[in-house]
Amino acid sequence: MFHQRTFVSVAAGLVLLATVVGTPAQDRRHQPSPANTLVTANPSGWLQTTTPGGSIDTANPFFQSFGPNGRTCDSCHRQAQGWSITPDELRQRFARTNGNDPIFRLVDGAVSPRADVSSLYARRIAYSMLLNRGLIRVGMPMPANAEFRLTRVDDPYGYASASDLSLFRRPLPSTNLIWLTAVMWDGRETVAPFKPPMDAGINHEDIIESLASQARDAILGHEEAAVAPDASVIDRIVDFELHLFTAQLIDQDAGKLNAEDGMGGASILAQQRFWVGINDTLGGDPTGDAFDEKAMRLFDEWNVPGAQFSHDRGERARAAVARGEQLFNTLPIAISGVAGLNDVTGLPVIQGSCSSCHNAPNIGNHSAALPVNIGIADASRRTPDMPLYTLTNNATGRSVQTTDPGLALRTGKWADIGKFKGPILRGLAARAPYFHNGSAATLMDVVDFYDTRFNVHMSGQQKSDLVAFLSAL
């Protein structure tokens, strides 16, 4: 079965120092050697990235600028931020450069391409979505021959129109890509549907082609290059990305996440078995195996009876992580009103759990493409800094309001409004905020969203345990 633990223990790893001068919030017993450049600090502990060569190859064109604005792939995909970006780190960059770091550019870093950036004060306003939420502006037009039309725009920045909607989205991590089943939040760089049989590392030409398209478009768009670099450069970027594996290695409370038979860290993650459709919730696993709700089995061995009462803080913390993993797999959730899931199955209510959607074993994304609408972009959740679009169905005259039409801007289908893919969950602690629009500032906010969205009625302890588990990924 897919869930059997066939991993090789990692004896080699980080040299922990007994005393290291560091941030007081983190237990010094668990801090790695400063010489280990593959491990970076975050609010929950330490993140690990592995590469074939044992170091980050900064000579790779991933770190090279190809356009006049000075940006590189690294501008929006930073190792310490889980190969994404965070508002905290962006504010530091803004302060160091007076808002002139390459990421702060009108093309997509500002609230509008016409924003005033003539002074430091003006730049703070212009780049507020980056500074407050870590959001890049994606400009997309209304699709031709769509089943709906744009009937009203409420853009606080006075720019968006049918020819260029402003969509504010988080840069997805450029790591753990071998397990993707769609590229970009709306799948727009997915050159062909990733369908079985497609094993990680085998028969995966589609994902290579998709990531090459993504890199090329990013250089032409985000970097504003006049021409794309040749194929050999793109190939080197894609090869670099496909060999990055990232996961939390050390938790400030639980300690080393690969200790005591735990299976945290990127070294173990890199060995995870995967194929498109593995453990598919809707029965699409090409092996014929049925869906197993226990998709996450990283910390099974930490589920020790009575550990929550231990006098050892680390043991109590490990017990919380293990309880959170159990909740992730089995806490009952009555899933309703989710376009892409309830309507596909024909079931108004699906009795599931977190693993119903995050079903890829020990990875946490959709094992097969599954764009869904859980309501993140609904008008009811709109904040004043987000544009609001009114879309009207051409056939029925019905209207909906959304801050981001999502997949529908690719397909033109009414049923796809508000649909997005779920991200890979590994390395979460390093890359707040969460959801495509950064609407959840913390992992507790994520848990609270699901609790209220599906009326789960979690206890405070359950929420805390789930956050402990998600932080350990």
Number of C-alpha atoms within 10 A of each C-alpha: 8 16 15 7 12 10 14 10 13 12 8 7 12 17 13 15 14 10 11 15 8 11 11 7 11 18 17 17 14 24 28 22 13 13 9 14 15 19 24 21 19 19 16 20 25 29 30 25 29 22 19 10 8 11 12 16 12 10 8 13 20 22 16 16 19 21 18 11 18 16 23 21 21 19 22 24 21 17 24 22 24 28 26 22 28 28 22 16 15 22 19 13 18 22 13 11 12 16 24 15 17 19 26 27 21 20 20 23 24 27 30 21 17 13 17 17 19 9 10 14 12 14 21 20 15 26 27 19 23 28 22 16 24 29 27 25 21 17 17 16 14 19 17 12 10 16 18 24 20 16 13 14 19 16 20 14 17 13 17 22 18 16 11 13 25 28 23 26 20 26 20 20 25 23 26 24 21 21 26 22 28 27 21 22 21 23 20 18 19 21 18 14 13 21 18 16 16 19 17 17 13 10 12 18 13 17 28 19 17 21 26 22 18 20 23 21 16 16 22 17 16 25 24 19 20 12 11 18 15 9 11 9 17 21 17 15 21 24 15 19 20 20 18 20 25 29 32 31 30 27 28 22 19 23 23 26 23 22 18 13 13 19 26 24 30 25 24 19 21 19 12 18 19 20 26 25 27 28 33 26 23 15 14 19 20 16 15 12 14 14 18 19 21 21 25 21 18 26 25 17 14 21 17 14 8 9 18 18 11 12 9 10 15 18 20 20 23 30 28 25 29 25 25 25 28 21 20 24 22 17 18 14 19 15 22 17 18 17 18 17 23 16 14 11 11 9 13 14 16 18 12 17 20 21 25 26 23 26 27 28 25 23 24 22 23 29 29 27 20 17 23 21 23 20 17 23 25 18 18 11 13 16 11 10 12 23 23 26 24 18 22 19 17 13 8 9 10 10 14 14 22 22 27 27 28 25 24 22 22 19 18 19 16 20 15 21 26 25 25 27 24 22 23 23 18 28 28 25 27 27 25 24 25 20 20 25 22 21 19 19 15 17 21 15 16 17 19 16 15 16 16 11 15 14 12 15 13 15 10 8 12 18 20 18 24 23 22 27 23 21 22 33 29
